[in-house]
Amino acid sequence: MVEGEAIALENSENIHEEYSKEIGLGVTGVAEGQAPEQIDEAVRVNDGIALRGLGVLDREIAAQVNEDSEKVTRSLNVVLGLLAITTWASVLMLIVIITALIWLLQHYVIKPIRRITSTMDQLANDRFDVDIEFTGQSNEIGKMARAVEIFK
């Protein structure tokens, strides 16, 4: 607790005690049948000190809220920066993965099929001296190559 807050709270407590004492005077005035104006005049409390204390508390709370708000803003800016880095890293990772998949597809599927297609074209043009590649593979490309080998 800040010193200003402690003083403000102490002043508020003192005013509360003073009000508690003055209530006794008011109760006595009612019991004696005094008019409300007389009771009001007898029960006077200077609460300016308490109001100043509340003003101090208000300023302290506003300062604390501003400080906390700045901390939250800094934290959010850090999170925003990390989010941007994470986004770019994810995009880069996706590009690398897609590039690798395209390369693998090109190297292991498209290129062999194109070679087998070229071999089939040569066989269709009566060039039976052509070598048929990929017959040793145990996958679908190998099966296609072995099927083409029959036409040789």
C-alpha positions, 0 to 999 in steps of 0.5 A: 500500500502506498503512503498516500493510500494509507493516509487516505484510509486513515482519514476515512476511518477517522471520519467514520468514527466521528460520524459514529459519535455524532449519530449518538447526538442525533439519536439524543436530539430525536429522543428530546424531540428536537426539530430536524434543523436543530439536529442537523446543526448539532450533527456537523462533521467536516468530511472534507478530509475524507473527500480529499482522501478519496481523491487520493485513492482515486488518483492512486487507482487510476495510476495503477490501472494505467500502469497495468494497462501499459503492462498488458499492452506490452504483453500483447505486443510480444504475443502479436510479435510471436504470432507473426513469427509463428505465422511466417514459420508455419508458411515457410514450413508449408512451402518446404513440405509442399516443395518436398512433396512435389519433388517426390511426386515428380521424381518417383511418379511423374518422371517414371511414367513419362519414361514408360510412356516414351518407351511405349511410343518407341515400341509403337513405332517398331523400335524394339531395341529400346531398354525398358526401365523400372522393371526391377521395381516392386511398386506400380511403376514396376508393374507398368514397366513389366507389362510394357516389356511384354510388347517388346 
